[in-house]
């Protein structure tokens, strides 16, 4: 009922930048939180950044000062600007959106398909 389409991943050199986007579509009544998670090979999925409906943000310690999360509420889209990328940022990045389908249908918790970010020289 809710689809997420991610874009913006790729290969970048250490110190470079990438911008991820995630657009949500479907029968969406409202969105609460939008966030980004990542999973590196052999590791558990971890929170990277989250932004609430009011615009409050929270970041993993490892990305503070380098990554910025933002959202375009009119377009149900969340962005992740990643600067000063490091090799340890290499992972599959997943978008997560939590919201309401309708006043009667209840809440949803949807995940994107994942986009690969590789930081390497």
N, CA, C and O of each residue as an XYZ file, in Angstrom:
484
protein
N       0.816     -1.206      0.000
C       0.000      0.000      0.000
C       0.850      1.256      0.000
O       0.432      2.293     -0.515
N       2.042      1.168      0.576
C       2.984      2.279      0.563
C       4.259      1.802     -0.108
O       4.838      0.790      0.286
N       4.690      2.531     -1.115
C       5.913      2.171     -1.836
C       6.976      3.240     -1.582
O       6.688      4.436     -1.540
N       8.203      2.775     -1.415
C       9.337      3.671     -1.245
C      10.316      3.445     -2.387
O      10.676      2.305     -2.685
N      10.741      4.508     -3.016
C      11.710      4.425     -4.108
C      12.930      5.245     -3.726
O      12.854      6.458     -3.530
N      14.055      4.551     -3.625
C      15.307      5.185     -3.234
C      16.158      5.459     -4.462
O      16.041      4.781     -5.482
N      17.013      6.460     -4.348
C      17.970      6.753     -5.411
C      19.155      7.499     -4.823
O      19.084      8.046     -3.723
N      20.241      7.510     -5.578
C      21.382      8.329     -5.199
C      22.608      7.590     -4.717
O      23.635      8.221     -4.466
N      22.544      6.296     -4.581
C      23.723      5.573     -4.139
C      24.767      5.489     -5.243
O      24.534      5.917     -6.373
N      25.929      4.926     -4.893
C      26.970      4.769     -5.903
C      28.338      4.624     -5.285
O      28.486      4.386     -4.086
N      29.339      4.776     -6.138
C      30.740      4.673     -5.732
C      31.333      6.080     -5.628
O      31.184      6.899     -6.535
N      32.000      6.341     -4.516
C      32.597      7.645     -4.312
C      33.929      7.477     -3.596
O      34.112      6.531     -2.830
N      34.839      8.375     -3.841
C      36.140      8.329     -3.178
C      36.038      8.854     -1.749
O      35.145      9.642     -1.439
N      36.937      8.427     -0.890
C      36.951      8.977      0.481
C      37.037     10.498      0.446
O      37.797     11.080     -0.328
N      36.236     11.123      1.306
C      36.170     12.578      1.327
C      35.106     13.150      0.419
O      34.820     14.346      0.470
N      34.516     12.308     -0.413
C      33.502     12.768     -1.352
C      32.124     12.862     -0.732
O      31.941     12.651      0.467
N      31.153     13.186     -1.584
C      29.772     13.393     -1.132
C      28.800     12.621     -2.009
O      29.049     12.364     -3.187
N      27.690     12.264     -1.391
C      26.554     11.669     -2.098
C      25.279     12.176     -1.450
O      25.265     12.544     -0.275
N      24.211     12.189     -2.229
C      22.898     12.566     -1.698
C      21.898     11.479     -2.041
O      21.665     11.171     -3.209
N      21.314     10.905     -1.004
C      20.293      9.880     -1.178
C      18.907     10.508     -1.103
O      18.678     11.466     -0.365
N      17.989      9.945     -1.885
C      16.598     10.388     -1.854
C      15.694      9.182     -1.689
O      16.022      8.076     -2.119
N      14.556      9.410     -1.063
C      13.568      8.347     -0.892
C      12.184      8.970     -0.963
O      11.823      9.806     -0.135
N      11.412      8.553     -1.964
C      10.072      9.091     -2.160
C       9.030      8.042     -1.790
O       9.086      6.907     -2.262
N       8.090      8.426     -0.955
C       7.013      7.530     -0.545
C       5.747      7.838     -1.328
O       5.406      9.001     -1.544
N       5.054      6.789     -1.751
C       3.807      6.973     -2.493
C       2.813      5.899     -2.067
O       3.182      4.873     -1.496
N       1.536      6.166     -2.362
C       0.493      5.222     -1.997
C      -0.586      5.899     -1.192
O      -0.744      7.120     -1.222
N      -1.322      5.084     -0.474
C      -2.459      5.600      0.296
C      -1.976      6.124      1.647
O      -2.187      5.499      2.687
N      -1.337      7.261      1.607
C      -0.733      7.839      2.799
C      -1.604      8.964      3.332
O      -1.882      9.939      2.634
N      -2.030      8.814      4.579
C      -2.805      9.860      5.225
C      -1.882     10.878      5.878
O      -2.131     12.083      5.842
N      -0.815     10.367      6.472
C       0.156     11.242      7.118
C       1.429     10.477      7.427
O       1.416      9.250      7.531
N       2.519     11.197      7.571
C       3.820     10.572      7.870
C       4.334     11.085      9.199
O       4.306     12.287      9.462
N       4.805     10.174     10.036
C       5.405     10.540     11.312
C       6.908     10.741     11.114
O       7.379     11.856     10.893
N       7.637      9.650     11.198
C       9.093      9.716     11.080
C       9.567      9.196      9.730
O       8.966      8.296      9.143
N      10.666      9.789      9.252
C      11.355      9.308      8.068
C      12.820      9.147      8.438
O      13.402     10.013      9.090
N      13.410      8.042      8.023
C      14.781      7.809      8.454
C      15.586      6.993      7.477
O      15.076      6.448      6.498
N      16.865      6.931      7.783
C      17.804      6.133      6.996
C      18.538      5.179      7.930
O      18.966      5.559      9.020
N      18.673      3.957      7.490
C      19.437      2.929      8.181
C      20.467      2.399      7.205
O      20.361      2.617      5.998
N      21.460      1.706      7.726
C      22.442      1.087      6.844
C      22.885     -0.255      7.410
O      22.831     -0.509      8.613
N      23.322     -1.095      6.489
C      23.806     -2.413      6.880
C      25.051     -2.738      6.071
O      25.007     -2.844      4.845
N      26.152     -2.891      6.775
C      27.408     -3.278      6.149
C      27.527     -4.801      6.173
O      26.882     -5.451      6.995
N      28.333     -5.375      5.296
C      28.480     -6.841      5.267
C      28.906     -7.385      6.624
O      29.865     -6.911      7.233
N      28.171     -8.390      7.078
C      28.501     -9.029      8.341
C      28.092     -8.271      9.574
O      28.411     -8.683     10.690
N      27.387     -7.162      9.395
C      26.973     -6.352     10.536
C      25.461     -6.211     10.573
O      24.773     -6.460      9.583
N      24.956     -5.806     11.736
C      23.529     -5.586     11.874
C      23.137     -4.243     11.280
O      23.952     -3.327     11.173
N      21.872     -4.149     10.897
C      21.360     -2.875     10.407
C      21.373     -1.869     11.540
O      20.999     -2.189     12.669
N      21.806     -0.643     11.238
C      21.893      0.381     12.261
C      21.248      1.677     11.785
O      21.203      1.973     10.591
N      20.752      2.439     12.755
C      20.172      3.735     12.442
C      21.274      4.719     12.040
O      22.315      4.807     12.691
N      21.024      5.450     10.961
C      21.934      6.505     10.534
C      21.382      7.870     10.966
O      22.071      8.660     11.612
N      20.131      8.123     10.595
C      19.522      9.410     10.917
C      18.015      9.288     10.798
O      17.506      8.485     10.015
N      17.303     10.090     11.582
C      15.846     10.099     11.524
C      15.373     11.542     11.669
O      15.999     12.345     12.361
N      14.259     11.861     11.008
C      13.655     13.180     11.122
C      12.167     13.004     11.404
O      11.491     12.212     10.747
N      11.667     13.744     12.381
C      10.267     13.624     12.763
C       9.399     14.569     11.939
O       9.888     15.364     11.137
N       8.092     14.450     12.167
C       7.142     15.297     11.443
C       7.384     16.777     11.745
O       7.161     17.637     10.893
N       7.837     17.061     12.955
C       8.089     18.453     13.347
C       9.449     18.961     12.899
O       9.755     20.144     13.047
N      10.265     18.070     12.352
C      11.575     18.475     11.861
C      12.726     18.192     12.807
O      13.869     18.526     12.496
N      12.456     17.593     13.941
C      13.530     17.214     14.855
C      14.349     16.087     14.237
O      13.810     15.207     13.566
N      15.644     16.127     14.472
C      16.530     15.130     13.878
C      17.360     14.418     14.940
O      17.596     14.935     16.032
N      17.790     13.221     14.581
C      18.662     12.442     15.447
C      19.635     11.690     14.555
O      19.252     11.143     13.520
N      20.898     11.669     14.964
C      21.937     11.051     14.150
C      22.748     10.038     14.952
O      22.897     10.154     16.169
N      23.264      9.044     14.240
C      24.250      8.165     14.840
C      25.502      8.988     15.122
O      25.840      9.901     14.369
N      26.187      8.654     16.218
C      27.389      9.407     16.582
C      28.426      9.402     15.454
O      29.139     10.385     15.250
N      28.499      8.304     14.739
C      29.520      8.136     13.709
C      29.327      9.055     12.503
O      30.256      9.252     11.719
N      28.123      9.618     12.349
C      27.874     10.466     11.177
C      27.594     11.912     11.536
O      27.437     12.747     10.645
N      27.528     12.223     12.810
C      27.248     13.601     13.228
C      28.289     14.557     12.652
O      29.492     14.295     12.688
N      27.792     15.671     12.119
C      28.680     16.665     11.536
C      29.039     16.397     10.089
O      29.607     17.259      9.419
N      28.708     15.192      9.593
C      29.026     14.853      8.194
C      27.763     14.622      7.366
O      27.719     14.957      6.182
N      26.746     14.051      7.989
C      25.502     13.738      7.277
C      24.397     14.691      7.721
O      24.367     15.131      8.870
N      23.496     15.001      6.802
C      22.345     15.837      7.114
C      21.090     15.216      6.525
O      21.021     14.936      5.328
N      20.099     15.006      7.382
C      18.818     14.481      6.921
C      17.829     15.634      6.791
O      17.817     16.557      7.606
N      17.004     15.564      5.753
C      15.982     16.583      5.553
C      14.784     15.933      4.867
O      14.873     14.813      4.363
N      13.667     16.649      4.857
C      12.465     16.093      4.232
C      11.679     17.178      3.527
O      11.687     18.345      3.920
N      10.998     16.756      2.470
C      10.046     17.599      1.768
C       8.686     16.975      2.034
O       8.277     16.034      1.355
N       7.992     17.508      3.027
C       6.733     16.892      3.447
C       5.666     16.951      2.359
O       4.817     16.063      2.277
N       5.702     17.971      1.540
C       4.709     18.086      0.466
C       4.856     16.967     -0.555
O       3.886     16.566     -1.199
N       6.087     16.466     -0.696
C       6.352     15.412     -1.683
C       6.622     14.062     -1.017
O       7.012     13.109     -1.693
N       6.419     13.970      0.291
C       6.667     12.713      1.022
C       8.048     12.148      0.700
O       8.196     10.951      0.453
N       9.032     13.001      0.706
C      10.388     12.617      0.317
C      11.375     12.976      1.427
O      11.279     14.031      2.054
N      12.320     12.074      1.647
C      13.374     12.303      2.623
C      14.722     12.222      1.915
O      14.906     11.432      0.989
N      15.647     13.043      2.362
C      16.974     13.108      1.756
C      18.038     12.832      2.820
O      17.826     13.051      4.012
N      19.173     12.350      2.354
C      20.333     12.202      3.228
C      21.543     12.741      2.473
O      22.024     12.119      1.526
N      22.025     13.892      2.900
C      23.237     14.463      2.319
C      24.421     13.924      3.101
O      24.520     14.114      4.314
N      25.311     13.256      2.400
C      26.457     12.623      3.040
C      27.736     13.280      2.540
O      28.063     13.199      1.356
N      28.445     13.921      3.433
C      29.703     14.590      3.109
C      30.856     13.934      3.845
O      30.656     13.179      4.796
N      32.056     14.231      3.395
C      33.270     13.695      4.039
C      33.157     12.191      4.251
O      33.433     11.682      5.337
N      32.755     11.503      3.219
C      32.524     10.067      3.332
C      33.809      9.304      3.616
O      34.892      9.654      3.147
N      33.643      8.243      4.408
C      34.766      7.400      4.808
C      34.512      5.972      4.334
O      33.381      5.599      4.021
N      35.568      5.192      4.288
C      35.426      3.798      3.867
C      34.427      3.061      4.768
O      33.691      2.193      4.298
N      34.401      3.399      6.032
C      33.496      2.713      6.961
C      32.030      3.102      6.778
O      31.155      2.535      7.434
N      31.757      4.051      5.905
C      30.372      4.379      5.558
C      29.823      3.433      4.494
O      28.632      3.469      4.183
N      30.682      2.594      3.940
C      30.251      1.658      2.918
C      29.204      0.699      3.482
O      29.441      0.025      4.484
N      28.053      0.649      2.829
C      26.946     -0.183      3.294
C      25.791     -0.071      2.307
O      25.815      0.745      1.386
N      24.792     -0.900      2.519
C      23.517     -0.706      1.842
C      22.669      0.196      2.735
O      22.486     -0.078      3.921
N      22.163      1.258      2.156
C      21.372      2.234      2.899
C      19.888      2.013      2.608
O      19.473      1.910      1.454
N      19.106      1.943      3.677
C      17.673      1.688      3.568
C      16.881      2.876      4.099
O      17.193      3.442      5.147
N      15.872      3.228      3.361
C      14.940      4.262      3.798
C      13.827      3.608      4.614
O      13.384      2.503      4.301
N      13.385      4.292      5.651
C      12.273      3.807      6.478
C      11.287      4.938      6.713
O      11.670      6.043      7.098
N      10.021      4.652      6.480
C       8.980      5.662      6.661
C       7.858      5.071      7.514
O       7.371      3.972      7.249
N       7.462      5.819      8.537
C       6.376      5.390      9.423
C       5.292      6.448      9.398
O       5.565      7.642      9.519
N       4.051      5.992      9.238
C       2.965      6.956      9.166
C       1.622      6.311      9.329
O       1.489      5.239      9.920
N       0.607      6.991      8.787
C      -0.775      6.571      8.938
C      -1.386      6.381      7.556
O      -1.237      7.233      6.679
N      -2.084      5.245      7.366
C      -2.723      4.985      6.079
C      -4.013      5.785      5.950
O      -4.300      6.371      4.907
N      -4.788      5.795      7.042
C      -6.027      6.560      7.102
C      -6.480      6.551      8.544
O      -5.957      5.769      9.338
N      -7.439      7.394      8.919
C      -7.910      7.379     10.306
C      -8.455      6.026     10.747
O      -8.486      5.730     11.942
N      -8.881      5.207      9.796
C      -9.458      3.906     10.157
C      -8.541      2.737      9.825
O      -8.722      1.658     10.389
N      -7.560      2.900      8.931
C      -6.724      1.770      8.502
C      -5.524      1.538      9.391
O      -4.957      0.446      9.371
N      -5.122      2.504     10.155
C      -4.011      2.285     11.043
C      -2.684      2.766     10.489
O      -2.611      3.412      9.444
N      -1.627      2.424     11.237
C      -0.295      2.889     10.907
C       0.418      1.961      9.933
O       0.027      0.805      9.770
N       1.458      2.465      9.290
C       2.321      1.644      8.446
C       3.779      1.896      8.817
O       4.128      2.921      9.404
N       4.612      0.932      8.455
C       6.054      0.990      8.703
C       6.711      0.351      7.486
O       6.796     -0.874      7.400
N       7.173      1.165      6.549
C       7.653      0.664      5.263
C       9.151      0.873      5.089
O       9.742      1.810      5.623
N       9.741     -0.041      4.316
C      11.181      0.006      4.031
C      11.420      0.078      2.530
O      10.684     -0.506      1.735
N      12.467      0.809      2.165
C      12.887      0.838      0.781
C      13.676     -0.410      0.428
O      13.974     -1.241      1.285
N      14.009     -0.524     -0.848
C      14.698     -1.715     -1.335
C      16.198     -1.691     -1.023
O      16.874     -2.714     -1.131
N      16.701     -0.547     -0.646
C      18.120     -0.426     -0.329
C      18.912      0.094     -1.512
O      18.634     -0.246     -2.662
N      19.904      0.924     -1.216
C      20.792      1.440     -2.255
C      22.232      1.331     -1.754
O      22.540      1.689     -0.617
N      23.092      0.837     -2.617
C      24.476      0.588     -2.221
C      25.283      1.884     -2.247
O      25.245      2.638     -3.219
N      26.006      2.122     -1.167
C      26.967      3.211     -1.100
C      28.337      2.589     -0.844
O      28.540      1.897      0.154
N      29.259      2.841     -1.746
C      30.615      2.306     -1.627
C      31.599      3.459     -1.629
O      31.629      4.275     -2.551
N      32.403      3.509     -0.579
C      33.413      4.559     -0.454
C      34.778      3.895     -0.584
O      35.214      3.152      0.296
N      35.440      4.179     -1.695
C      36.697      3.516     -1.978
C      37.509      4.334     -2.973
O      36.961      5.020     -3.836
N      38.820      4.245     -2.834
C      39.699      4.915     -3.789
C      40.114      3.940     -4.888
O      40.858      4.312     -5.795
